[in-house]
Amino acid sequence: MSTKFNLRSSFDYLNNQLSLLCEEIESGEIVDSHYFSLPKITEEDEKKAPENIVVEKFSGELALKKCLSGYQDLFVDDKKSGKVLTRHPGIILINDPELKLKSRILDVNKAKQAFKETILEINNNDARFEAVHNAIPNLITLAAYRKIHFEDAIPYSVRFTWMKKHSSMTLSKKAALEMLHKSSGYSNPRVIDQQSWFQIVESEKIRVGSLSEKSKLRIKRPTRVTPEVNVRFTAKNRYHVSGALPFILLNPQKETKIGELPNYNASNIDVRKKDYSYLIERIYLENLD
C-alpha cells in the first residue's frame, strides 16, 4: 500500500473516533463543564516567554461546545500557521456508569498513537512533511497527536495551573566561547555604548574560559508557558498532565474540588521551582558540572 493511503486511512479512522467521542459526550449525562479561552497567538509568540496571559472563562453549555470543538481542532485556518498550536484548557464532568465513554477515549488515544507511528515510519523530516501535507492538507500533526486525558477514580481535587517550557541546547566550552565571540560584535541597546558592551562580553568569556575543556554547558532558555491539569488524591498521590485539551472527569463526586485556570503573570514566581544558578544569566548559560 502507498504511504499516502496509509496516512489517509489512519487519519480517517482517528477522525471518526473523535467524532464518535464528541457525539457520545454531547448525548451523555453532563454534570458540569468549564472552558478557559486563551488569547490567539502567532508563530512568533510561540518562541517568546509571555509576561501576562488573560484567561476568559466559560461554563455550562457554551463551555461544552468549546471543549468539543477543541478536541476536533486539527487543521490550519486562515488565521494561523501550522506551527501554532491552539491550546484548549477545560474540563468536562460526565457520568459514565458503564464506562463506555472511557472505552471510547482509550480508542481515540490508541488511534492517535497509531497515526503518529504511521507518520514516524517516514524517516526523513522533509519527506514526512510532504507526505502528510499531500495526504491530509492543512493538518497540524502535533494537534492530532495530543492525547485526551481523563480520570475515572475519585480525586480530592482537579486544578489548573501554568507550566513553564524551556528550549534547551547543550554545548561545549569551545562552542560557548565561539558564541560569545560573535556576540561581542553585536550592538546592545541596553548598554550605554559599544565599549561597555564589549567589556561585558569579555568578562563572560573569561568566566567560560576558566572552565575545564571537558565542561558540559547548557542554554536553557524560557519560552512559552502552557496550561497543566493537576490531579490530586493525597499529598503524595498526585499527578499532572497537559491541559492543552479539555480534561474529562468520569463519574464525578461532589467531594472533588474543581479549580479554574488563573490568569498568568510572570512575576508570580512559583516557590517550588528550581533556583537556577546561571554561569551567564544573560543567555541562560548553565554549567552542568
Secondary structure, DSSP 8 states (H G I E B T S, - for coil): --HHHHHHHHHHHHHHHHHHHHHHHHTSEEEEEEEEE-----TTGGGS--SEE--EEEEHHHHHHHHHHHHT--B--TT--TT------EEEEEE-TT-HHHHHHHHHHHHHHHHHHHHHTS-SHHHHHHHHHHHSTTB-HHHHH----EE-S--SEEEEEEEEEEEEEEEEHHHHHHHHHHHTTS--TTSSSHHHHHHHHHHHHHHHHTS-TT-EEEEEEEEEEEEEEEEESSSSSEEEEE-SS-EEEES--TTSEE-----EETTS--TTS-----SBGGGTEEE--
